[in-house]
Amino acid sequence: MEIFGGLIRSDQVIWLGSLLIAFAFVLWGGRLFKIFVVLLGIGAGLVLGYFLGSLTDLGPQAGGAGAVIGAIVLGLLAWPLHNVFVFLIGGLFFGFVTASIATSLQIPGTTLNAAAIAGFVVGGVLSILIHRTFVIALMAAAGGQTALNALFGKSFAPLVTFEAFAREYSAFYSKHLALFLTMIGLYVAFALFLQMLCAPARKDKPERSAAKRRVRRILYLFAFLQLAGWTLTRVAPAAAGFAHSPVTGLTLLSWPAAALVAALALNWAWEGTPQPEGGKSVPRHLARYLLFVVIGAVVPALISGMLHQIFFGQSQVLFLYKAVLDGPTALTVFKAAYLLVVFPGLALIATRTRPPPKPADAEAGDAAQAKAA
């Protein structure tokens, strides 16, 4: 189906919606898990209720009624029994990854089943032992899995049996196993860094709290830029020239790593560095602007180039500059504006923080000095 006279295809809109959900899992998975568990309970109730209702002799309406009843019951029980759901989800995910690895190694069927069961048990136990960490990692892994599907444009048609469904999934992921595990690792590392290491804590000093806020904002900024760039290059009309290459230099594979590197660079060379006394120095805002220009021009292109060279055998280092060298005029102007205005401007806004409040004795000292002057 085409939308707006063929300018946008419905599958692109579906993928965009899937990516929005996936990125929400990565950015706020720890908070969204309760909602996710309830929705999962409703979905499981629909399937189980329909199956049980279809086994009765109450007519064709029994399956629908069973689905409604099952959705209500399991939806209400989902959160009180969320640890069970965590165990099952963790076990299924680890079992699936283990089965994909075993399939890629061409292990016989009986051994493959044993490996999948072992992965299920280990994943379930880990999900209980490290609950919060595991929940964040699990939600991020789901986001990374969706991003991999979007990267290849892979959609799974409804399959008749669970065995066919599992075989289709395991075959696809075993074929791209190294890329799959890398994307899962990058998305999980990003989510853990954002939701745990950068999480605010009461014991944090004002300076540390401000640093965490700056880092979180730059991580959010990179996620936004990836979604905006993907939308522009995939959904926008090809006639606009934006399908020439990714506008931001970020890809679904590289953006978590680029965001982490940029955040660490910002935290290393930050605005709290004291200005040298005497003589002229570069104004702080200009120094920050130049830093953001360098980050936006170098980090995404370099990381995207390395990762795509490893997994696809083609160098994409010039993702960000290709249109500047030989692209349409409109795209050349757009990318130059992005590098010199859009990214550094958004980064300046995202990382602007107020100076920490002075202690009461310091304020009294400043007031005394002002009176003496």
Beta strands, then each sheet from edge to edge (+ up, - down):
strand 1: 2-3
strand 2: 8-9
sheet 1: 1+ 2-
end
